[in-house]
Amino acid sequence: MSYAVEISAQAEADLRGVFEYIAFELQSVQNATAQLSRLQENIYALDEMPERYRRYDKEPWRSRGLRIMPVDNFCVFYIPDMEKSTVSIVRVMYGGRDIETELAKHTSE
């Protein structure tokens, strides 16, 4: 079964931020392009078997079905909906960030 992958506006902004940080702050456009490609490739690969990654352990996210997929030093947070055959990408962030604080910001928006 194939799932439709939907990327939220916040996740799009996160991906743009990753690219801009690597390209402009670290001054490595080639690495930024490669990192963005790896993130996108892994995100769109969730169209098959989206439940293969673990659930995020903290509430209220666990009960909402939030899952976490590591990609290099980044974490992709998503919610699969088996009934609708969709995968919603919620956030993409650097693994060293305060994840709980960042997810709480998303909840309050």
N, C-alpha and C positions, 0 to 999 in steps of 0.2 A: 504494500500500500504506500502511496506517495502522499506527502503532506505539503500544503502550501506554506511557504515561509514568509511571514510578515514582519517587517522591521519597523519598530516604532520610531517616531520623530526623535525621541531622546537617544535611542540607539544609533540613529543616523548621525546625530550631533556628536555622539561619543566617537564613532568611527572617524568623522571629520577631524575631531580633536586629536586623536591618535596620529593621524597622518600629518596634521599641521605641526604637532609637537616634534615628531621625528624629523620632518622635512625642514622646518624653520629654526627650531630651538637647537636641535642636534646637528642641523645642517647636513642632512643625509637624505636627499630625495629618493635615491635608489633604495635605501633601506626602508623608507616610509612606504614606497610603492610595494615592495615585497611583503612587508608586514600587513598592509591593508589587503593584499591579495590572499595571504594565508588566512586572515580573519574571515574574509568573505567566502572563501572556499569552504572553510569549516562550518560557517553559518548555513550556507546553502546545502551542505551535506546533511543537515538535520531533516531534510525532506524524507529521509529514510531512517527508520528506527530512532525517533527523537527521544525515547525514554532510556537510551543507553547510558546517559550520564546521570550522576547522582542528584538527588533532591538537595536543595539548600536547607541546612539544618535549623535555621532560626525562624521563629514565628514573627509575624503572621505569614511569612513567605512560604514556609513548608506546607501549610494547609491550602495555600493557593496553587500548589503544584510547581513552584519555581524550581528550575534545575540550573545547574552550573556546568559549563563546558570550558575546560582550560585550553587555551591556545597560546603557546609560547609563554610569555609573562602576563598574559591578559586573561580575563574571565568573561565569558559570554553568558548572560543570564536570560533564560527563556522559559516560556510556559507552553507545553504542548496541550492541545485540546483534541482528544481522541475522537470525540463525537463529531466535531466540525472538520476534522482532518487538517488542522492548522497548527503552526508553530509560531508563537509570537515572541520575537526577540525584544526583550525589555531594556537591557543595558549591556554595554561593553565597556569594561574598565580595566585599568592596570591592577594586577593582583596585589600590589603593595599598598593600595589605598585602603582607607577605612570603609570597608564594604557596607557594613550596617548603616553608617551615616549616609552614604551615597544612596542606598536603597530607600532609606527613610525620606530623603529629598524627593525621590520619584513618587512615593506614596502621597506626599503632601501636595503634589502638583495637580 
